[in-house]
Amino acid sequence: MDFLQLIISGLANGCVYGLIALGFVLIYKATEAVNFAQGDFMMLGAFVCIGFTNHEYMGLSFWIAVPLSILVMGVLGYLFNWGILRHMFGQSQTSIVILTIAMGFIIRFFAGAIWSHEPTSLETPFAGQDIRSGGLVLGIDEVLIVVVTAILTLAFYLFFSRTRIGLAMQAASQNQLAAYYMGIPVKRIHSLVWGLSGMVAAVAGILFASKGAIDPSTGLLGIKAFAAAAIGGFGSLPGALLGGLIIGLVEPLASRYGPPGVSQIAPYAILLLILIFRPGGIFSQTQRKKV
Amino acid sequence: MRFVFKTSYDADISLFKHRAQAVWYGLLLLLVLATPLYFVAIGDAYLLGEITGMLILAIAGMGLMLLTGHTGLPSLGHATFMALGCYLNINLLGAGVPWVIAFPLSGLIAGLLGTMIALPVLRLHGVYLALATLAMSMLTGDFVVIAEPWTGGIAGAAVPDINIFGMEINRYSTPYKFYYLVLFVAIMIVWFYRNLLRTPTGRSFTAIRDSEISARAMGINLTQTKALSFFLSATAAGLAGALFGHSAGYVTNETFDLVMSITLLLMIVIGGLGFIHGAFFGAIVVGIIPVAIANGRTFLATTFDVNINVPGLESALFAFILVCFILFEPMGLYGRWLKIRTYFELFPFYRKDMFKRQKSYLKTDRIQ
């Protein structure tokens, strides 16, 4: 029972990692850039929702605040691309990496200045409620995380493979110039993807904050999500989710059964090992450029 | 306008383009040699300590510049190599090795270990390499704790004083000697770096940065050259780490953290990616920001009675400056200076787009 309980809380954590990783993968798939600030986007999304919901701030109803904060984050993501990243179009990936790292610092600063550095949790209507069946105690928040994540992943998978705009996004990533020739508005597509990943970040943040407390430095969690995305090969949506689940499961199991200190190291060690032995991830999509 | 007439092939790769340039660098050398005199005169060596700190950062920055600016490999884990150099230096000194041998040796071993760590990830490029080095950086603190017998773990380790043939050098009791020591190391590295860039090896670094595929077509062994670049880069970072240890006096598992790695990277971008000068300009900016913020705070508090005490302001301001640089001056401070200089050198003929970089359209290397 104890083991099962660990597995379930690990799964819930893993889903949050998976959702952050989903945000990376969305952006990477469509714009070939990696957003090192995705973890901070997640943190910002959580704080925006806290700002709408919690009684010491605006005190709106939870069910109004959630779509509102998802919308706000989507707009922020779109504006971030429109205002900043679009001007970087055609420059090296390294400068985009550095730019997003710097944006992460700025977001962390503003979140700290607006909502303080105290750990805060989101006031949800289902806080503290749980489902009991045969000695197993499941928090509603944990179940909700798993369900929402599964739905989102499926929806994005279908979006990329079935809809016109999803295909346009893939095309824009495969070859920007060719996509331009085919009449795809590459820049607007990029902004849309950023908006979309802002929304995913908001969902991840809301789920994270409803499960436990969040503070501005939580954004660093994003690095664990990198491990998740790398396991999945960075270009695969189900891969990102699987990677998140693996990382989420390894952490509690390592801290329970492994020697002390291992659970902190494990996610990064997995990331390194994956990059060394299978750089393309489990669902490898990379192809070596040859002369 | 100046015309440089080249009368031999050597003129293309000479250290100085023309005599005036050599004179200017000579003057700069005199200036940095004479700087301590000013502090002797005012009798307060606090700022000299700050300048020494900037020089140490610049040494680490040059290491990263070689890797990122000249070979095109981003690294988010250079603090790891600094940590390696620092702890190796402490342990070698503790084992009774004289500083003159322990210091270069700790740099070399840090370089070798760095290359061993980096070899498997060198096959990766761009974003993947950044991720691998990021993971490395996250693990550094944990490994310092695990390797407690050598590193002192969480409690930290004190760094012994420098002893060169009986001459004791300590950051606080003999700041002038420490400054000259760091300056000497920095100048030696600049000299080596500048010469390296003139050699075929240095040229192959740049070739890899500009296009891996064409570098390979020209017969450059990618893995070997990248590994060499990593080795040299990690060595410089290791040396800087050893000096940093002497300057800090005490190092713990939190000294060489992710923030330091990121600071190094941001530093060389602000300074100007791809120029040796950039490492120094960046180090100056990084060194000045905290002092400027502290002074600004006191100024606001004393004159307007406004107390600004927001945690994280420093890194946010730093990040903001960086974003502005990447957006408006991607060539960094040195690039800006280069543009101004070119403007005056070519006076009526400077065009706006002379330094414009060619845009490249991305193609994925994934199969979809």
Interface residues (C-beta under 8 A of the other chain):
Chain A: Y28 E32 V34 I84 H87 M88 F89 G90 Q91 S92 Q93 T94 S95 V97 I98 L99 I101 A102 M103 G104 F105 I106 R108 F109 F110 G112 A113 H117 Q170 S173 Q174 N175 Q176 L177 Y180 P216 I223 F226 A227 A230 F234 G235 G261 Q264 I265 Y268 A269 L271 L272 L275 I276 P279 Q285 T286 Q287 R288 K289 K290 V291
Chain B: T68 G72 P74 P120 V121 R123 L124 G126 V127 Y128 A130 L131 A132 L134 A135 M136 M138 L139 D142 V145 I146 E212 I213 R216 A217 I262 L265 L266 V269 V310 P311 G312 L313 S315 A316 F318 A319 F320 L322 V323 I326 L327 P330 R357 K359 S360 Y361 L362 K363 T364 D365 R366 I367 Q368
